[in-house]
Amino acid sequence: MKIRDLSIEGIDARLRADGLRIETGPFIFNIASRARGVAEALHALYSDFRTYPAEGFSDFHVSVRLAGGLRRLLRPQSIFQLDGITPFKPLPGEQAFAMLEWGMNWCIYTHAHQYLIIHGAALERNGEALVLPAPSGSGKSTLCAALMNRGWRLMSDELILIDPKDLKLRALSRPVSLKNRSIDVLRDFAPDAYISTPIRNTSKGTVAHMRPSRDSTERIGEHASLRWVVFPRFEEKAPLRLNAIGKAEMFMALADNAFNYTVMGELGFSALASLVDQASGFRADYGSLEAVITALNDTLEPAP
């Protein structure tokens, strides 16, 4: 069953009872919540994802609940929990869904050490993966969303998952997180894409989420081989510069953006070295989405 087969009321009932189980790539999340707006957001943004009955194994049991007492009435706050543990400070009640998304990412990068996890976006074309490793504020999610709307399959916009056993990328295909000005930029760039109502005054500014393409969610179980590594940097009105980089620079930059490279030790080093050996690396500085996408599509040719 897909999320779209449930009504908002049906989703809300599951969230309030034994939880809503959602399959996102290699992980199943059991989500519980009574917070306002979570059911509506899941219905809109996760419509093409699979859901299962409450019984059965889940990798992560998470919840977003409202703080109790007078605060619930005067100034509602959202609290994220994993197995009853609260890893973050509460956020305003209206940020419940954003907190859920951030919390799900946290669950993966702090616990799923069977994968080498790199902070960045990943997309696929013809079985080959393009990754965009970069810190927050570089424009990677904006470029990722734009590429998804120009024929690339979304694998992830936040967490690049690499299995060190076969060096294949695993897909999460969850909603793309957009911030501040990028929300309006993407509304103009991809007017047919669904973008959620912006949430203002978060720790990251104004945030919204773009629904993954149906192709991305329907092919969530398909793995991909790393072929291209592009380190993006958006600067308004900047001229396009797409320059190749060497293997050593690519290795160090990937390691700098990895969540668990040191945790994995020798296995992480070996996996990263093998990945760099099979990939081509670039740095992309740009001020126009159309210009950089044209350059990437022209430069990143499929393997012969």
C-alpha positions in Angstrom: 0.0 0.0 0.0 1.2 3.5 -0.8 0.7 6.6 1.5 -1.6 8.1 -1.2 -4.0 5.2 -0.6 -4.7 6.5 2.9 -6.8 9.5 3.7 -5.3 12.3 5.9 -7.7 11.0 8.7 -6.4 7.5 8.2 -2.8 8.6 8.4 -3.6 10.7 11.5 -5.3 7.6 13.1 -2.2 5.5 12.6 0.1 8.2 13.9 -1.9 8.4 17.0 -2.2 4.7 17.6 0.6 2.2 16.8 2.5 4.4 14.4 2.7 4.8 10.6 5.4 2.6 9.1 7.1 4.1 6.0 9.7 2.4 3.9 12.4 4.8 2.7 15.2 3.0 0.9 16.9 0.5 3.2 15.2 1.7 6.3 11.7 1.4 7.8 10.6 4.2 10.1 7.7 3.8 12.5 6.4 7.3 13.1 4.1 8.4 15.9 2.7 11.9 16.3 -0.2 13.9 17.6 1.4 17.2 16.4 -0.6 19.4 14.2 0.2 19.2 10.5 2.3 16.0 10.5 -0.4 13.9 8.9 -1.1 16.4 6.2 2.6 16.8 5.4 3.2 13.0 5.2 0.1 12.7 2.9 1.4 15.4 0.5 5.2 14.7 0.5 5.3 10.9 1.0 2.4 10.0 -1.2 4.3 7.6 -3.3 6.1 5.8 -0.5 5.1 2.3 0.7 3.5 1.9 4.1 2.9 -1.3 6.1 0.8 -2.4 9.0 2.1 -1.4 12.4 3.2 -4.9 13.4 6.5 -6.0 12.0 10.1 -4.9 12.3 11.1 -1.2 12.0 14.6 0.1 12.0 13.7 3.3 13.9 10.7 4.0 16.1 10.4 7.8 16.2 7.8 10.3 17.5 7.1 14.0 17.4 4.9 15.0 20.3 3.8 18.3 21.8 5.2 19.3 25.2 2.7 19.0 28.0 1.6 21.4 30.7 0.7 25.1 30.3 3.3 25.4 27.5 1.0 23.2 25.3 -1.6 26.0 25.6 0.5 29.1 25.7 3.4 28.3 23.4 3.2 24.8 21.9 6.6 23.0 21.4 7.5 19.9 19.4 9.7 17.2 20.9 11.4 14.6 18.7 12.2 11.2 20.3 13.8 7.9 19.2 12.8 5.0 21.3 11.7 7.4 24.0 15.1 9.2 24.0 15.0 13.0 23.3 18.3 14.0 21.5 17.3 17.6 20.7 15.9 20.6 22.4 12.2 21.3 21.7 11.2 23.5 18.7 8.0 25.6 18.2 4.9 23.5 17.6 4.5 24.6 14.0 8.0 23.2 13.1 6.9 19.6 14.0 7.3 18.2 10.4 10.6 19.9 9.8 11.8 18.5 13.1 10.7 15.0 12.0 12.7 15.3 8.8 15.8 16.5 10.7 15.3 13.8 13.3 15.1 11.0 10.6 18.3 12.2 9.1 19.9 12.2 12.6 18.8 8.6 13.1 20.5 7.4 10.0 23.8 9.2 10.2 24.3 8.4 13.9 23.3 4.7 13.7 23.6 3.3 10.2 27.3 2.7 10.2 26.9 -0.3 7.9 27.1 2.5 5.2 29.7 5.1 4.5 27.6 8.3 4.9 28.5 11.6 3.3 26.7 14.8 3.7 25.4 15.7 0.3 22.9 15.0 -2.5 22.9 12.0 -4.9 21.1 11.5 -8.2 21.2 8.8 -10.8 21.1 8.6 -14.6 21.5 5.4 -16.7 22.6 3.4 -13.6 25.4 5.9 -12.8 25.4 8.3 -9.8 26.2 11.9 -9.5 26.9 13.1 -5.9 27.0 16.7 -4.7 28.9 16.7 -1.4 28.7 20.1 0.3 28.1 21.8 3.6 24.8 23.6 4.3 24.5 26.9 2.4 26.3 25.8 -0.7 23.1 25.4 -2.8 23.4 21.6 -3.1 19.7 20.9 -2.3 18.6 23.6 -4.8 20.7 22.1 -7.5 19.6 18.6 -6.5 15.9 19.6 -6.8 16.5 21.3 -10.1 18.3 18.2 -11.6 15.5 16.0 -10.4 13.1 18.2 -12.4 15.4 17.8 -15.5 15.4 14.0 -15.8 17.7 12.8 -13.1 16.4 10.3 -10.4 16.7 11.6 -6.9 18.5 9.2 -4.5 18.9 11.7 -1.6 19.4 15.4 -1.0 21.1 15.1 2.4 22.7 11.7 3.0 24.8 9.9 0.5 24.7 6.2 1.5 27.4 3.9 0.1 27.6 0.2 0.9 31.3 -0.6 1.4 30.8 -4.2 0.3 29.8 -3.4 -3.3 30.5 0.3 -3.4 26.9 0.9 -4.7 24.8 3.9 -3.6 21.5 3.2 -1.8 18.6 5.5 -2.3 16.4 7.2 0.3 14.5 9.4 -2.1 12.9 11.4 0.7 11.6 15.0 0.2 14.1 17.6 -0.8 14.7 20.3 1.9 14.7 23.8 0.6 15.6 27.0 2.5 15.0 30.7 2.2 15.4 32.1 -1.3 15.7 28.7 -2.9 12.0 28.1 -2.3 10.9 30.8 -4.7 13.7 30.0 -7.1 12.5 26.4 -7.4 8.8 27.5 -7.6 9.8 29.5 -10.7 12.2 26.8 -12.1 9.8 23.9 -11.7 6.2 25.3 -11.4 4.6 21.8 -11.6 6.6 20.4 -8.7 4.8 20.2 -5.3 6.5 22.3 -2.6 5.0 22.5 0.9 3.9 25.6 2.6 7.1 27.3 4.0 7.8 27.2 7.7 9.3 30.4 9.0 11.7 31.3 11.8 13.4 27.9 12.1 17.1 27.6 13.1 17.7 27.3 9.3 15.5 30.2 8.3 12.4 29.6 6.2 12.2 26.0 5.1 9.9 24.0 2.8 10.1 20.6 1.2 9.7 19.4 -2.4 7.9 16.1 -3.1 10.2 13.5 -4.8 9.4 12.6 -8.4 7.3 9.4 -8.7 10.1 7.9 -10.7 12.5 8.5 -7.8 10.2 6.7 -5.3 9.1 3.9 -7.6 12.8 3.0 -8.2 13.9 3.5 -4.6 15.3 -0.1 -4.5 17.6 0.4 -7.5 21.3 1.0 -6.6 23.8 3.0 -8.6 27.5 3.1 -9.2 29.4 6.3 -8.4 30.6 8.0 -11.6 30.8 11.8 -10.9 31.5 13.9 -7.8 30.7 17.6 -8.1 31.3 20.1 -5.3 28.8 22.9 -5.9 29.0 26.5 -4.8 26.2 28.9 -5.6 27.0 32.6 -5.7 24.4 35.0 -7.1 25.3 36.4 -10.5 28.6 34.5 -10.5 29.9 33.3 -13.9 29.8 29.5 -14.5 33.0 27.7 -13.7 33.1 23.9 -14.0 36.6 22.7 -13.4 38.0 19.1 -13.1 39.9 18.3 -9.9 42.4 15.6 -9.0 41.9 12.3 -7.1 43.7 13.5 -4.0 41.6 16.7 -3.7 38.5 14.7 -4.3 39.4 12.2 -1.6 40.1 14.8 1.0 36.9 16.8 0.2 34.7 13.7 0.4 36.3 12.7 3.7 35.7 16.2 5.1 32.0 15.8 4.3 31.6 12.3 5.6 29.7 11.7 8.9 31.3 8.4 9.8 34.6 8.1 7.9 36.7 7.9 11.0 34.1 5.6 12.7 34.5 3.1 9.9 38.3 3.1 10.2 40.2 1.1 7.6 36.9 0.0 5.9 35.9 3.6 5.4 39.4 4.5 3.9 39.3 1.5 1.5 35.8 2.2 0.4 36.5 5.9 -0.2 39.8 5.2 -2.0 38.0 2.8 -4.4 35.2 5.2 -5.0 37.6 8.0 -5.9 39.4 5.7 -8.2 36.2 5.1 -10.3 34.9 8.6 -10.3 35.6 11.9 -12.0 35.6 15.0 -9.8 34.7 18.6 -10.5 34.1 21.9 -8.7 31.1 23.9 -9.9 30.8 27.6 -9.2 27.6 29.1 -10.6 25.0 31.8 -10.4 22.4 30.3 -12.8 20.7 26.9 -12.4 20.0 26.6 -16.2 23.7 27.3 -17.0 25.1 24.8 -14.5 22.6 22.1 -15.5 23.4 22.6 -19.2 27.1 22.3 -18.4 26.7 19.2 -16.3 24.5 17.5 -18.8 27.1 18.3 -21.6 30.1 17.3 -19.5 28.9 14.2 -17.6 28.5 11.8 -20.4 27.4 8.2 -19.7 30.0 5.5 -19.8 30.7 4.0 -23.3 
